[in-house]
Amino acid sequence: MKKLVVAAGIASAVLSNSAFAQAEKFAGFQLGASLDLVSARSEGTVTGNDTTSNQSSGNASLIAQFNFALGSEWILGLGGSYQLGENKAGNWNISGVTNTLKNLYSGYAVAGYAVDSNGLLYTKLAGLGADSYVTSSSSSTTSVTGRGIGIGYQGFIGTNTTFTTELMYNKYHEFTPKGSSNTVTPQSTVLSFIVAHKF
């Protein structure tokens, strides 16, 4: 009987350490880059009419993130991103108004669940910032902010290399371009494929 109790205790310790290793494997600093497929939409009032314009873009981002293991299966991550290109976010041909988002950046928090030692499901909340470049009869740049929410899955494709697929919905606050009576509310859905090195 005593041997059974000892064996059960050893098995429990091994399983506990293995479970903790699931979350621990994703803990630490990650630095990576992403390919972003962006479907953007701008809603607002242009020349007195309520209207919407949709455009798509391809982009790339740099990403830095640090994950903390919380117990055996959960992680909390904090990070930031900067998009290298610009996103077309509206083209109203009739009125000659266009909207382009440049210098996009984010700071975010991630809550993740390690399904096993090679797979992490997570949700993401982000604070957003960008420069909105609006052209009409004149041009202006306005700094805009917003929020984003998303989900993703991260796995390992090497000892210290991760591959992530992520889907985000981002919405910026409504603004009025300088020297204009138009209002614009940019938003986007972004599908990202991320490769990162875990240090």
N, C-alpha and C positions, 0 to 999 in steps of 0.2 A: 504493500500500500504506500509505504514511504517513497519507494522508487517511482511510483506513478505520480505522486504529488510533485516530486523533484522534476520529473520529465515534463509534466504539464507546465511547471514554472519556467523551465528553460524554453519550451515551445512558445509560451506567451511572450517571453522577453524577445525572442527572435522575431516573432511576428510584429511586435510593437516597434522594434528597431527598423524592420523592413518598411512598415507603414510610414514611419517618420521620414525614412529615406525618400519616399515618394515626394513629399513636399520639399524636403531639403534639396533634392536634385534641381529644383527650379529656383532655389534661393540664390541671391547674389546679384552682381552687376551684369547687365547685358548691354551691348552696343551693336546696333544694326542699321539696316537700310530696307526700305520697302518700295514696292511698285504699287501705285495707287490708281485704281480705275474710278473716276469721279463722275457722278451724274448730279449736276447742279441745277438749281431752280431759283429764280428771283421773283418774288411776288411784290406787288406794290402798286402805286398810282403813278402812271406815266402820262403826261399831257392831259391830266384830269380824268383818265380812265383807269379802272382797276384791271390789272392785267398780269399775266404770268409768262415767263420765258424760260425754256429749258435748254441746257447745253451739256455736252460731255467733254471730258478731258482725260488725258493720261498724265501722271505725275510721278515724282519720286520723293521720298522723305528720309531724313536721318532721325534715328530714335535712340534714346538712352533711358534705361529703366533699372531700378533696384528692387528686388523681391525679398520679402521677409517670410520665413516659414512660420506658420501659426499652428503648432501642434503637428499632427501626423499627416493631414491631407490638405490643409488650407494654406494659401499664401495671400499676402497683401503686397501690392506693388505700387511704386510711385515713379513717375517718369515724365518725359517731355519729348516733343517731336518738332521738327522744322521741315516744312515742305520746300523743295528746291525750285520748283517751277511755279506757274500761275494756273488758276482755274477759271475757265470761261464760265460766267455765271449769269448771263442774260444778254440777249440781242433783240431789241425791238426794232425791226426793220422799218416799220411804218413811220416811227418817230425819230429814228436814227440814234437811239440811246443804247449803249452797251455797258455791261458791268463785268469787271474782271477782278478776282480776288488774288492778291499777291502777298508775299511774306507771311504765309500762314504758319502759325505755331500753336502748340497746345501744351498744357500741363495737366496731368491726369492721375487717377487712382484706379487700381485694378484689384478686384477680389477674385481669386481663382481656387478651383478644386482639382486636386491631382487625382485623376481617375485611375492612374497607375504610375509607375516610375518613368513612363515615356509619354504621357499625355496630360495636358492641363486645359480644362475648360474655364473660361473667365468672363466676367462682365467688366465694363469699363465706363467710367464717368470722366468727362474732360471739360476743362475750361478752355475756350478758344479765343484766338486773336488773329486779325488779318488787316491788310490795307485794301479797301475797296476803291478801285479805279473806275470811275463812271465818266463816260464821254457822251456828249450831246452836242449842242452848239458850242459848248466849252467843255473843259475837262477838269476834274477835281479828284482828290484822293482823301478818303475818310477812314480813320482807324475804327474798326468795328470789333465787337466782342460777342461771344455767344457760348453755347453749351453743346456737348455731344454725349451720346450714349451708344454703347455697342456691345457686341459679344465676339468671342474669338476662341480658337483652339490652337494650342502650341504643342509641338512635339520635337523630338531630337532626331536629327539626320546625321549626327556624328557625336563624338564624345562631348564636345563643348559647342556644338553648333545647333541652333534651333531654327525651326521653320514654323511660321504662324500664318494662319488665315483669319482675317478679321473683317467684320462688317460694322460700320459706324453710320449713325444718322446725326448730322450736325445742323444746328440752326443758329443764325446770328440775329442780333437785335435789329429792329427796324431803325433806319436812319434816313436823314434828308441830306443829299449831297450838297456841298457848298455851292451857293449861287443858283440853287434850283428849288422848285416847288414840288418836285417828284419825291416819293418815298419808296424805299427799297428794303426788302427783307430777304437776304440770301440764305439758302439752305442747301444741303447736299447729302447724298448717300455715297459712301466710299467703301469699296471693296479693296482690301490691301493684302498683299503677299509679302511677308517679312522674313528676312534671313538675319540672324543675329549671332554674335559670339558671346558665350557666357564665360566670364572670368572667374 
